[in-house]
Structures are given as C-alpha cells and as structure tokens.
Amino acid sequence: MKNFDAAQFLRVQSGAVGLRSSLDAAIAAGLGAGSDSLFFAGTGGAGILMQPAALLLSQRSTLPTFCVRPAELCLSGHRHLSNRSLVVIPSLSGTTKESLKVLEYAKSRGATTIALTGRGDCPLAAAADHRFVNAAADDTSSESFYLQSLFIALSVMKARGEAGDYERVARELEGIPSLLLEVKRAFEPRAEHHARTLAAHDYHIISSAGLCWPQAHYYGMCILEEMQWIRTRPVHAADFFHGTLELVEKGVHVLLLKGEDASRPLVERVERFCVQYTNLLTIIDTGACALSGISAGVRALLGPVLLATVLERVSAHLEIIRDHPLTTRRYYKRVSY
C-alpha cells in the first residue's frame, strides 16, 4: 500500500482499543458520582469525529448528551453544563486554543473534564481531570477518535443499564485493529480509481446519513477542502432533496457513503435519484467490507470507522496524483485568523 505503515496503524488502533477499560472506569465513576449530562466538545475535525457517539447516545440512552462547538459554547453558554456534567474534549495535539478555552470554561462551572489526546505532554492533558493518550498522526487519528468515543458511549449505556450486551460487543471490538488493516488491503485496488475521480473534478457533492454522516462532512471539509483545496458540498441524505438535488446533472460528481445502520434507506434514495441524472456517481459501501467475527449490530456501529479507514487509502493516492501533499497548507496554523 502506498505511503502506509501497517505496523504503525496497528499500534495506533490497538492503542485506542486498549483504552476501553480505563474509559469505562472513568465514565462509571462520573455517572456513579451523580453526573447527569455528557458533552462532547471537540474543535473542528476532532469535534466531528465525536458526532457518531453523540448520535448513538441520543438514540439509545436517556442521558442528556450534547455535541457542541467549543468556541460557540464559551460565548453562548449551555443550560445543561454544570458541576454534574462530564465534558469530553478531543484534540490530537492537545494545544488547540478553542479546546483549551473550553476546558477552562467547563472547569469554571465545576464540570468533570476528560481529555483525549495524541500526546501526554500537552496543555490539554495536563489540565484535564482525566486524560487518555494515544499517540497518532493525521492518517491514523480518525479511527482512533471514533473508537474512543464509541467506547465512551457504550460505557455510558452500560453504567445506566441500557446496554445489556456490552461485554459481547467489547469482545468483538478487541480484534478490530487487524480487521481494519485487512479492509485497507482489500480496498487498495479501488482506492486509486476513486482518487483519480476526485482529482479529475474540482467540485464534489458528498452525502451520507446516520452514524456515517459525520464522516462525509469530515472528509469533505477536513481532507478535500483543507488538505487538497478541492471544493465540496457535504449534504446529509435527509436534506439532499431540499435543495442540493437541483445541482445534480451530467458531469457533476456525487460521492455516496453507505453505512449499515437504520439510516441506510436515506442514502439509497439519493442513489436511486443520482443514477438517473449524473454519469459521475461513486458509492463506497461499508457492507462490502469483510469483518470476520463481527455481528451485524456491531458492523452498524463501525460504519464511520470503516469509511475513515478506506478513505485514508483514497487520500494517499490523491496526494500523489495531484502532487499536493496532505500536509500542505496556505492559511491553517500559518497565518493569524
């Protein structure tokens, strides 16, 4: 596989899985001490990666759960944020200024803070009440953050008696790092083809739904726009027919990301429409990923993880085809803003 270190990938994802029991203990302690709300407060892409876990809890748990933008929270406040709140703050570098500010803001209200970082010697990890560190880089951090936030959601439901099969799910997830590596290898022959489609056009509509929608948003905004300077229009499949459908015509590329949760019919509806009106339709379906030993219910939970892991392969080819390294920036962390 191009520009890929398999050993490093396994180390990072195994590290994320290895945090499960510690995350479980921290969540159990917080809820046991009377915490009555949970906030995911990540900045930018890290915040988007928390959204599947927040959505899962909104669907399956009665614990008030919120996925907020730190910069906005610090300005507007939140009625539910109190000394009985758990606040999860992900930041790969642990130095993001909005993340540090929301940490200070949450602590000023007495909330219990949990930092998810890629470094232990960073300001966010040093100041949080609980810190969980898993060294990663941009090309491995998505799966790591998705898995850590999934473990948090599962732990919440376990502690509240809302997840009777927690132990079975946890056992299945123990083997996910090696399974993800095999998914990457199987997808590699298609990755270059998809990358060439992305490189051939300077505008892309990207759509998905449910637990996979955040990955559509993330890939458009954080990879294609930030890292490749390609214009995109991420749109939730439920909103597709309330505006974006009018932009579909021959020559317009639509990328559909299909998961296996209850929202899949929303994406299939978009597919049925687009196949009639554009000659440029790409579908990436997690259902095509082989995951030996993983039950249907757990596969559905892993939708965003699977999409992140195959799209990383697309990105690896894309930067070569376009001669545009994924690390190249014009403005991000280079100028004042």
C-alpha positions in Angstrom: 0.0 0.0 0.0 1.3 3.5 -0.9 2.5 5.7 1.8 1.3 3.4 4.5 3.0 1.9 7.6 1.0 -1.2 8.6 2.8 -1.6 11.9 2.2 2.0 12.9 -1.5 1.7 12.0 -1.9 -1.4 14.1 -0.1 0.2 17.0 -2.4 3.3 17.0 -5.7 1.4 16.7 -4.6 -1.2 19.2 -3.8 1.7 21.5 -7.3 3.1 21.1 -8.8 -0.4 21.8 -6.5 -0.7 24.8 -8.1 2.4 26.4 -11.5 0.8 26.6 -11.4 -0.4 30.2 -9.9 2.8 31.5 -12.5 4.9 29.7 -15.2 2.6 31.1 -13.9 3.1 34.6 -13.8 6.9 34.2 -17.3 7.0 32.8 -18.7 4.7 35.5 -17.0 6.8 38.2 -18.5 10.0 36.8 -22.0 8.7 36.5 -21.7 6.9 39.8 -20.9 10.3 41.4 -24.1 11.8 40.0 -23.1 13.2 36.6 -26.4 13.9 34.8 -25.2 15.1 31.3 -22.4 14.4 28.8 -20.8 16.9 26.5 -18.5 16.1 23.5 -16.6 19.4 23.0 -14.2 18.9 20.1 -12.9 21.6 17.8 -13.1 21.3 14.0 -12.5 17.8 12.7 -12.0 16.3 16.2 -15.4 17.5 17.1 -17.0 16.0 14.0 -15.4 12.6 14.9 -17.4 12.7 18.2 -20.7 13.0 16.5 -21.5 9.3 15.8 -21.1 8.6 19.6 -23.3 11.5 20.5 -25.9 10.4 17.9 -25.8 6.8 19.2 -26.5 8.0 22.8 -29.3 10.2 21.6 -30.9 7.1 20.0 -30.3 4.6 22.8 -29.7 6.4 26.1 -31.8 8.7 28.2 -28.7 10.6 29.4 -28.8 14.1 28.0 -25.9 14.2 25.6 -24.7 17.2 23.6 -22.1 17.6 20.8 -21.1 21.3 20.9 -18.7 23.6 19.2 -16.3 24.9 21.9 -15.9 28.4 20.5 -19.7 28.8 20.5 -20.2 27.2 23.9 -17.8 29.6 25.6 -19.7 32.6 24.1 -23.3 31.4 24.5 -23.2 29.0 27.4 -25.4 26.0 27.9 -28.2 25.4 30.3 -27.2 21.8 31.0 -23.5 22.5 31.6 -22.9 22.3 35.4 -20.9 20.7 38.1 -22.8 17.4 37.3 -21.6 17.3 33.7 -19.0 15.2 32.0 -17.1 17.0 29.3 -15.1 15.1 26.7 -12.5 17.2 24.8 -10.6 15.5 22.0 -7.5 17.2 20.5 -4.8 15.3 18.7 -2.1 17.9 19.5 -3.6 18.9 22.9 -2.8 22.5 22.1 -5.8 23.7 20.1 -6.7 27.1 21.5 -10.5 26.6 21.4 -10.1 23.2 23.2 -8.0 24.8 25.9 -10.5 27.6 26.4 -13.5 25.2 26.6 -11.6 23.1 29.2 -11.1 26.2 31.3 -14.8 27.2 30.8 -16.0 23.7 31.8 -13.8 23.6 34.9 -15.1 27.0 35.9 -18.5 25.5 36.1 -17.4 22.6 38.1 -17.7 20.0 35.3 -15.5 16.9 35.2 -13.3 17.0 32.1 -11.9 14.1 30.1 -9.2 14.8 27.5 -8.5 12.6 24.5 -5.1 13.5 23.1 -2.3 12.2 21.0 0.4 13.4 23.4 0.7 13.2 27.2 3.0 16.2 27.5 0.4 18.8 26.2 -1.6 21.5 28.0 -4.9 19.8 27.5 -3.8 16.5 29.0 -2.1 18.3 31.9 -5.1 20.3 32.9 -8.0 17.8 32.4 -9.4 15.8 35.3 -8.9 12.6 33.3 -6.5 12.2 30.4 -6.4 9.4 27.8 -3.4 9.4 25.4 -3.0 7.5 22.2 -0.1 8.7 20.0 -1.4 9.1 16.4 -0.9 11.2 13.3 -3.5 12.7 10.9 -3.7 9.5 8.8 -4.5 7.3 11.8 -6.3 9.6 14.2 -9.8 9.3 12.8 -10.3 5.7 13.6 -8.6 6.2 17.0 -11.0 9.0 18.0 -14.0 7.2 16.5 -13.2 4.1 18.6 -12.5 6.0 21.8 -15.8 7.9 21.6 -17.7 4.7 20.8 -16.2 3.1 23.9 -17.4 6.2 25.9 -20.9 5.8 24.5 -21.0 2.1 25.2 -19.8 2.7 28.8 -22.5 5.3 29.4 -25.1 2.8 28.3 -23.5 0.0 30.4 -23.4 2.2 33.5 -27.1 3.1 33.0 -28.3 -0.4 32.3 -29.0 0.5 28.7 -26.6 -1.9 27.0 -27.2 -5.5 28.1 -24.7 -6.9 25.6 -21.7 -4.6 26.5 -19.3 -7.5 27.2 -20.1 -9.2 23.9 -19.6 -6.0 21.9 -16.4 -5.2 23.7 -15.0 -8.7 22.9 -15.9 -8.2 19.2 -14.1 -4.9 19.1 -10.9 -6.3 20.6 -10.0 -7.7 17.2 -10.9 -4.6 15.1 -7.4 -3.2 14.5 -6.3 -6.2 12.5 -9.6 -6.4 10.7 -9.3 -2.7 9.7 -5.9 -3.5 8.3 -7.3 -6.2 6.1 -10.1 -3.9 5.0 -7.5 -1.4 3.8 -5.6 -4.1 1.9 -8.8 -5.3 0.2 -9.8 -1.7 -0.7 -6.4 -0.7 -2.1 -7.1 -1.7 -5.7 -10.1 0.6 -5.8 -8.5 3.5 -3.9 -6.5 4.8 -6.9 -9.6 4.7 -9.1 -11.6 6.8 -6.7 -8.7 9.1 -6.2 -8.5 9.8 -9.9 -12.2 10.6 -10.0 -11.7 13.1 -7.2 -8.7 14.6 -8.9 -10.4 15.0 -12.2 -13.1 17.4 -10.9 -12.9 20.5 -8.7 -16.3 20.1 -7.1 -17.9 17.2 -5.4 -21.3 16.6 -3.7 -20.8 14.2 -0.7 -23.7 12.6 1.0 -24.4 10.1 3.8 -26.7 9.6 6.8 -26.9 8.3 10.4 -23.7 7.4 12.1 -21.8 7.7 8.8 -22.9 11.3 8.0 -20.1 12.9 10.2 -17.5 11.0 8.0 -19.0 12.6 4.9 -18.8 16.0 6.5 -15.3 15.3 7.8 -13.9 14.0 4.5 -15.3 17.0 2.6 -14.2 19.7 5.0 -11.0 18.3 6.6 -9.5 16.3 3.8 -10.7 17.5 0.4 -11.0 21.2 1.4 -8.3 21.7 4.0 -5.7 19.2 2.7 -6.4 19.3 -1.0 -8.1 22.7 -1.7 -10.9 20.9 -3.5 -14.4 22.4 -3.3 -17.0 20.2 -1.8 -20.7 20.2 -0.8 -21.3 17.7 2.1 -25.1 17.3 2.5 -27.0 14.9 4.7 -29.0 12.5 2.7 -32.2 13.6 4.5 -31.6 17.1 3.3 -30.5 16.2 -0.3 -34.0 16.6 -1.7 -34.4 20.0 -0.2 -32.0 22.0 -2.3 -28.9 20.0 -3.4 -30.8 17.8 -5.9 -31.0 20.8 -8.3 -27.2 20.8 -8.7 -27.1 17.2 -10.0 -26.5 16.9 -13.7 -24.2 15.2 -16.2 -20.6 16.0 -15.2 -21.3 16.6 -11.5 -19.6 14.1 -9.3 -21.6 12.7 -6.3 -19.9 10.6 -3.7 -22.2 8.5 -1.5 -21.1 6.9 1.7 -23.3 4.0 2.7 -23.3 2.5 6.2 -25.3 -0.3 7.7 -27.4 1.4 10.4 -31.1 2.2 10.3 -30.5 5.3 8.1 -29.2 3.4 5.1 -32.5 3.8 3.1 -32.0 7.6 3.1 -28.7 7.1 1.2 -30.2 4.5 -1.1 -32.9 7.1 -2.0 -30.2 9.5 -3.0 -28.5 6.8 -5.0 -31.8 6.0 -7.0 -32.1 9.6 -7.9 -28.5 10.3 -8.8 -28.1 7.3 -11.1 -30.7 8.8 -13.4 -29.2 12.3 -13.7 -25.4 12.2 -13.4 -22.8 10.0 -15.1 -20.4 10.5 -12.2 -21.6 8.6 -9.2 -19.2 6.9 -6.7 -20.6 4.7 -4.0 -18.5 3.4 -1.0 -20.5 0.9 1.0 -19.3 -0.5 4.3 -21.4 -3.6 3.5 -18.6 -4.6 1.1 -16.0 -4.7 3.9 -15.2 -8.2 5.2 -15.2 -8.3 9.1 -14.9 -11.9 10.3 -16.5 -12.4 13.7 -18.2 -9.1 13.8 -22.0 -9.2 14.2 -24.4 -7.1 12.2 -25.2 -4.8 15.1 -21.5 -4.0 15.7 -20.9 -3.6 12.0 -23.5 -0.8 12.0 -21.7 0.9 14.9 -18.4 0.7 13.0 -19.7 2.4 9.8 -17.7 5.7 10.3 -14.6 3.8 11.3 -14.7 1.7 8.2 -15.3 4.7 5.9 -12.4 6.5 7.6 -10.1 3.6 7.0 -10.9 3.2 3.3 -11.0 6.9 2.5 -7.5 7.2 4.0 -6.4 4.9 1.2 -8.1 7.2 -1.3 -6.3 10.2 0.2 -2.9 8.5 0.0 -3.3 8.1 -3.8 -4.9 11.6 -4.2 -2.0 13.5 -2.9 0.3 11.7 -5.3 -1.9 12.1 -8.3 -2.4 15.8 -7.6 1.2 16.4 -6.5 -0.3 18.1 -3.4 0.9 16.6 -0.1 -1.8 16.3 2.6 0.4 18.4 4.9 0.4 21.5 2.6 -1.5 24.5 3.9 -1.9 28.1 2.9 -3.6 29.5 6.0 -4.2 26.8 8.6 -1.8 27.5 11.5 0.3 29.6 9.1 -1.3 33.0 9.4 -3.3 34.9 12.0 -7.0 34.4 11.9 
